[in-house]
Amino acid sequence: MAKPKTKDQRPKTKDRTTTHEVKIQEFKSTNFRQMSETRSKLIHTFGALAELGQEVANRNDFHETMRTSLHLLLGSLAIMRGGVARFSRFEHTMQMVAARALGDDFPLALSLCYEDERQFLANGLVPIEVSQAQVLPFVQVYDKSLTRTRIELLVPLVIRDEMVGMIVLGEKATGEPYSSYDRDIIAAMGRHLGVAIAHRNMLADLERQADENRKLYDGLRTTYSDTVKAFAAAIDCKDRYTEGHSVRVGKYSEIIASELGWGDDETEGAAVAGYLHDVGKLTVERKIINAPYRINAKESAELNRHPAVGYEILLPIHHPYADVPLAAKYHHERLDGRGYPDGLYDRSIPYIAKVVNLADSFDAMTTDRPYKRRRAVDEVFEDLRRNSGKQFAPELVQAFCRGMLKELTGESKDKRFRRLLGREYMDAEGLIPMLRQSLNGMSPTSSLTFINTD
């Protein structure tokens, strides 16, 4: 007969079940903690990525963007030290633009050879372990600096197959090696930094091109201006009595335009129109231009052809200022229709021609001619007042007188009139009251000027 089982020999099912349940509970608890940690890490990382994206998108200060972005990168993975460098394709160097805890001895510019650039481009945004990249010339050259600062990763920043920079990263605060998860995060954040640097490079290239274009434009503009002035001097050389006339007309036209409040380009255009207004005289015989007497009707007819001839000379030229040929053709027209070559009335005369007409007439009255002396100050301004609205546009006469008055009263520090007219003319007795009287006695428009009241 079988013996009954003792207490120790009975099955321990309950104990084994309890142990199994404890292990399951421990597994669940551990798994839950790991999931919580992973979730927390993901939330923190995506938060850092969002902040980095916003930083890159909103900041205007490039270096501040780089410093803040580096701080976000290091903080998101608890990295002890690091830096961001921008690649200079002209100098083939990585130039540090942001650093943290690298020390004062870390190089600010790190040179790259051809092999370094090739390897970095081939690697893309994938982090390179310094310990596994001893064959790279870059690592060999800067081994001491990388070892001293305990740099573990190099991250080339490659955007659209173009290297724009590099990130250097030290050890993690935990002492743990970089995981594949860490590397993915570094690559993602590196892409943000790379885009920011690429954008900065694009802006720098645009600024450089704009600067080069501006210098080229300024050079062409200077060349054009010098050519115009040389042309004006050539025109005046035919007339030994009026040498400098075209230059003075150009400067008077410039003064009028400035007083009218025209922009810089329009004012310069007025000056050019004044310089070239008499270009048609190059085809007129010198003996007619230099005649020491009043020329006869035949000679006068030949001389009076110079506006139309000047227009034909200037028209084929692509001037920066389209109205220059019109000023040459119509600067002898009058508001009352008694001018030449076409006898145009007020509204039909190009405005630039009215400006040059006043400047030309004023210089003719205030310089010596072979058949008459320059006119006295009071006669000149009486002529301007009397012919305002007939020969000259009243608002232009007002602008001209206003400019001279400003200089005489010291409101304007420019000495433009004094240089053109001379001290004796500008110091004439009673000139200031005369100018004020002229300004007060003139209507701003003539009866011929059409004013739209709609």
Buried (B, 14 or more C-beta within 10 A) or exposed (E): EEEEEEEEEEEEEEEEEEEEEEEEEEEEEEEEEEEEEEEEBEEBBEEBBEBBBEBBEEBEEBEEBBBBBBBBBBEBBEBBBBBBBBBBEEEEBBBBBBBBBBEEEBBEEBBBEEEBBEBBEEBBBBBBEBEEBEEBBBBEBBEEBBEEBEBBBBBBBBBEEEBBBBBBBBBBEEEEEBEEEBBEBBBBBBBBBBBBBBBBBEEEEEEEEEEEEEEEEEEEEEEBBEEBBEBBBEBBEBBEBBEBBBBBBBBBBBBBBBBBEBEEEBBBBBBBBBBBBBBBBBEBEEEBBEBEEEBEEEBEEBBBBBBBBBBBBBEEEEBBBEBBBBBBBBBBBBBBBEBBBBEBBBEEBBBBBBBBBBBBBBBBBBBEBBEEEBBEBEEBBBBBBEBBBBBBBBBBBBBBBBBBBBBBEEEBEEEBBBEBBEEEBBEBEEBEEBBEBBBEEBEEBBEBBEEEEE
